[in-house]
Amino acid sequence: MARYFFDVHDSQVTTLDEYGAECVDRGAVSDEALRVLCEIAGDWPQRHLHRGLRVTVRDGSGHIVHAAAIHLSAQWLDEDRPAAAPSPQTAGIAA
């Protein structure tokens, strides 16, 4: 198995992987890059909202051999409708 290093880049900082992970093949490298992206985005989604998050993968000799990216976005689709009155449950009122 070869060791690969998964460097994380967002709009504010780049974090270089100092330890790496051993992967059996190219599919495992791609899977690990996607897993890292999802884990980071899931830990703090608001930080990455409407910003890019990218992982570049270096092989043991330092060459970038793979890249993966994710872009999180969220948008309310009902902005033109008036807000609904709160139900007794959401307003904290016993029914």
C-alpha positions in Angstrom: 0.0 0.0 0.0 1.1 3.5 -0.7 0.8 6.5 1.6 -1.1 9.6 0.4 -1.5 13.0 2.1 -4.8 14.8 2.0 -4.4 18.6 2.2 -7.5 20.6 2.9 -8.1 24.1 1.3 -10.9 26.5 2.1 -11.3 30.2 1.4 -9.5 31.1 4.6 -6.8 28.5 5.3 -4.9 25.5 3.9 -4.1 22.6 6.2 -1.4 20.3 5.1 -1.7 16.6 6.1 1.5 15.6 7.9 0.6 12.0 8.6 -1.2 10.7 5.5 -3.1 7.5 5.0 -2.3 4.3 3.3 -4.5 3.4 0.4 -4.7 0.2 -1.6 -5.6 1.8 -5.0 -6.8 4.9 -6.8 -10.4 4.2 -5.8 -9.4 4.2 -2.1 -7.6 7.5 -2.6 -10.7 9.1 -4.2 -13.0 7.6 -1.5 -10.8 9.0 1.3 -10.7 12.4 -0.3 -14.5 12.5 -0.5 -14.8 11.2 3.1 -12.5 14.0 4.3 -14.6 16.6 2.5 -17.9 15.3 3.9 -16.5 15.0 7.4 -15.1 18.6 7.4 -18.2 20.1 5.8 -20.5 18.2 8.2 -18.5 19.3 11.3 -19.1 23.0 10.7 -21.4 23.5 7.7 -22.0 27.2 8.3 -18.3 28.0 7.9 -18.3 26.4 4.4 -21.7 27.7 3.3 -21.4 29.4 -0.1 -17.6 28.8 -0.2 -15.5 26.1 -1.8 -13.9 23.3 0.2 -11.2 21.3 -1.6 -8.9 18.4 -0.9 -5.7 17.9 -2.9 -3.9 14.5 -2.5 -0.1 14.2 -2.6 1.7 11.0 -3.1 4.8 10.0 -1.1 7.0 12.1 -3.4 4.9 15.2 -2.9 3.2 15.3 -6.3 -0.4 16.2 -6.4 -2.2 13.2 -7.9 -5.9 13.8 -7.1 -8.3 16.6 -6.2 -11.9 16.7 -4.9 -14.1 19.6 -4.1 -17.5 20.4 -2.5 -19.5 23.5 -2.5 -22.3 24.0 0.0 -25.2 26.2 -0.6 -28.6 26.8 1.0 -31.5 29.0 -0.1 -35.0 29.6 1.1 -37.4 29.1 -1.8 -40.5 30.5 -0.3 -39.3 34.1 0.4 -42.3 35.6 -1.4 -44.8 33.9 0.9 -45.8 35.4 4.3 -44.5 33.6 7.3 -46.9 31.1 8.8 -48.2 31.7 12.3 -46.4 29.5 14.8 -48.3 26.4 15.9 -49.0 26.0 19.6 -46.2 23.4 19.7 -43.6 25.6 18.2 -44.7 28.7 20.2 -44.3 26.8 23.4 -48.0 27.0 24.3 -49.7 23.9 25.6 -52.6 22.8 23.5 
